[in-house]
């Protein structure tokens, strides 16, 4: 089920009022929760859960409406559960992603209309670049930023799987000059988020990415989107990630515990700096639960 935000007016409304209006809690049960809350000195939501009148999903639903913060709930799974911030934005991982988003807004996206694009880079496959790019894009969209996620990993594309999208056409077609309708696809349930999937994986990704057309794609995207996140191939695949970082002018470097070698990470950041792009930050990720579910991470 998709959460429908009522707007900023909900900030001044209590969680109890929101739950009553949505039919998730009766007025009588609300009084029981309030009484228990006063007796125990705990939060309204915690009191409701302890009484068995509310679930964690009910609390997330109310919080998302109260703060105009969309998320996905219910049995339907329109995007992969690996996009954890889409389903659990107020959990520990969601909190870390919001902190990262805030840092990026301060360090790079602060100049409106100028700094709009960011490449997510890393030395090796399996470090979680695509996982981070997907969740970071959702986090920006949840904050009200019109966000475009570009899957520019023309070796091992994955964003269409994360967001359960068709991948018959996409970036590779645009780079080859094959314009088609519907290449950019909006994500159901996450207002303001769009994905440009990789499209068919070409035999010559480096040659395609070196063409001026990718820079034009970024420039055109800036007229519609305030944030453009670019998922890149691993640096070990060749110079593709370097070409992409040069186009975005900034990169977020990803490393993973017990996988990324210090020397390889240092070489990655040095190569990004050498081509004149800014390394705006680095992230240490651990995506083992996702790897167990899907078999591998990209």
N, C-alpha and C positions, 0 to 999 in steps of 0.2 A: 504494500500500500504506500502511496506517495503522501508525504506530509505536505499540506497546503498552508503556507504562511498567511496569517491574517494581517500582518503589517506591524510597524513599529509601535502602534498603540498598545500592543500586548505587553510591552515592557512594564507598564504601570498596572497590569492585572496580575493577580496572584495565580499561582499554579493551580490552587483549588478551583478558582473561578473558570480557568481554561478547561480543566478536566470536567467540570459540571456542564459547561457549554457544549463540549464535544461528546457528552453522553458516557464518559468513561467513569464517572463518579457521581453518585446521587447526593443531594443536599444533606440527607441524614448521615450518610457515610462520611461526608466531609466534616460534619460536626464531631463524629467519632475520632477522625484523624486529628483534628485540631485539639481535642481534649487530650489525646494521647501525646501529642507533640508538646503541649504545655507541661504535662506530668513528667515526661522524660527529658525535656530540654533538648530535643533533636529537631532536625529539619522536617518540613511537612512531608516531602517525598519519602524520606527514610521511615517516618512514622506510618505512612500508608502501606509501605512494603512490609513492615513488621506486622501490621494488623492483617495482612493478606488481602487488602482491598485494592492494592495497586501493584503493578509490575514495574521492573526497570524500564521496559519499553514505554509504559504510560508516562513515566517521569521524563524520559528523553523526548517524547512527543510534546509534552507541555513546555519543556525548556526550549525546544526548537521554535515553538510558536512565540514564546515570551520574548525571545531574543532574535526573532526573524532569521533563524538558522536552519536551513533545510537539511533533512537527512532521510534515509530510506528505512522503512519498517514494514512489518508484516511478513507473511510466508513467501511472497514473490521475491525473487532476487534478480532485478533487472541488470545489475552489474555483478561482477565477481565478488565473492566475500573477501578476496585479498585486498580489495579497495576498502580497507577497514574504516577509514574516516567517513565513508558514505553511510555506514550503518551504526558506528559507535563514535560519533564526533566528540563526545565528552569523556571518553575513556583516557587511559594513560597515553596511548599512542596518539590519540587526537590532540591531547594537550601538547605533546612534543611537536606535532606538526604545526599547531597554531603558533608555538614559539618560534619555530623555523620560519614560518610565513611572516611573522612580525619582523624578524631580523632581516629577511629579504626585502620587505617593504621599506625598511630604514636604510639598508645598504645599497639597494639597486632600483627598486620600483618607485622611488620617491619623486622622480621627475616626471610629471604627467606628460604623456605624449612623446617622451624621449626614450626612456629606458623601459621597454615593454617586453623584451625577449630574454630568455635565460635557457642555456643548455645544461642538461644534467649529464655529467661525464664520469668515467671511472676506468681504471686500467683493464679489468678483466670481466669476462662473463660471470654471472652468478653472484655479483656483488649487490644487486638490488636497485640498479639505476631505474629500470622501468617501473618497479614497484613504488619507488619513491616519487618518480615523476607523476604517476597516476594519482597517488594519494595527495601529493602537493597541489596538483591541479584542482582536485575536488575541494581542498581546503580553501584555496583562493576563491573559488566560485561560491562556497558557503559564506564567505566574507563579503559577498556582493560584488566581486570583481568579475567582469565578463572575461572568461578565460578560454583560451584555445590550447589544447594539447596536441602537439604534432609528433607522430611516430616517425622519426627520421632514422630509425635503425633498419636500414634496408638489407641487413644480413639476417637478423633474428627478430622480426617484428612481434610485438605482443600486446600493444594497447587495444587492438580490436578484440582480443580475448578478455582483457580486463573489463571492458565495457560492453561486451557481447554485441559487437557491431559487424556489419558486412565489411569485407575487405577486398571486394572485387575491383575497386578503384580507390585511388588516394594520392599520396605525395609523389610516388614514382610516376604516375600518369602526368601530373602537373609538370614535373621536371622534364618529362619527355615531350612536353607541348601538347598533350592530349587532354583538352578541357572537357569535363563532363559534369553534369548536374549532380548535386547531392554528395559531393566528395566530403565536405565538412558535415559531420553528423552531430546533432545536439543530443545530449544524454538525458534520457527520461528520468524525472525525479530530482535532478540537480539543476535548477534554473541557472542559466548563464554559463554553463559548461558545454563546450563543443570539442570534438575530436576530429583531427585529420589523420586517418589511419595511413599505414605505409603504402597500401596498394600492392599490386603484384611485386614480388621481390625480383629486381632486375639483375642481369649478369654483370652490370658495370656501375655499381652504386657510387664509386668515387668519382667517375666521370660525370654522372648526373648531378651530384651534390656540388661539384666544382663550377657548375654553370651559374651565370648571374641570376637565373630565374628564382633560385631559393631566396636570395636577398630580396627580390621583388615580392615574393610571397610574404615575407616578414613585414615588409613595408606596407603592403595592402592589408595585412592582418591588423596592424596598429590602428587603422581607421575604424575598426569594429571592436577589437578586443583590447583591454587594458593590460592583460597579462598573457604572454605566450610562452608555454613551457615546451622545450624541445627535448625529446627522448633520443639519445644518441647510441651508436654502437660502442662496444668496448674499444678502448684505445688499441688493444692488441689486434683488432680487426684491420688496422691500417690508419690512414689519415682522415677518415670520414668525420670522426668526432672533432678533430682540429678544424676542419673546414666549417663545421656547424658552429663551433664556438667563435670562430672569426666572424661569422655572419651575425650571431646574436650579440657579440661584443662582451659577453659575460658568461661565466660557467659556475655551476655548483658541483664540487668534486665529491664523489662518493667512495667510501671504503667500507670494508666489512671485516669484523673481528675474525681472526684465524684464517682469513683468506687473502686479503690484500697485503702484499709485501710493502714495507716502508719505502724501499727503493723505487718500486714501480709507482707508488702514489706520488712521491716527490718528482719523478720524471713526468708524470701526467700534468701536475700543476705547473712545472717548468715549461713544458711544451705549450700549454695554454697561454702562459705569460709571454712566451717568445713570439707568438703571432699577434700580440697586442690586445688580447682579450683580458678581462679582469676576472680573477678568481674571487668571487664574492663570499665564499665560505666553503666549508667542508662538513660532511655528515658521515658519522659512523653508524652503520645500520646492521641489524641482525634480523634476517627474514627466514629463519629456520622453520617456523610453523608453516609459512607459505610454501617453502620448498618441499616439505613433507606432503602437503596436499596436492601440489601440482607436479612434483617430480623434479622441477628445476626452476630457477629464477633467472630472469634475463637482466 
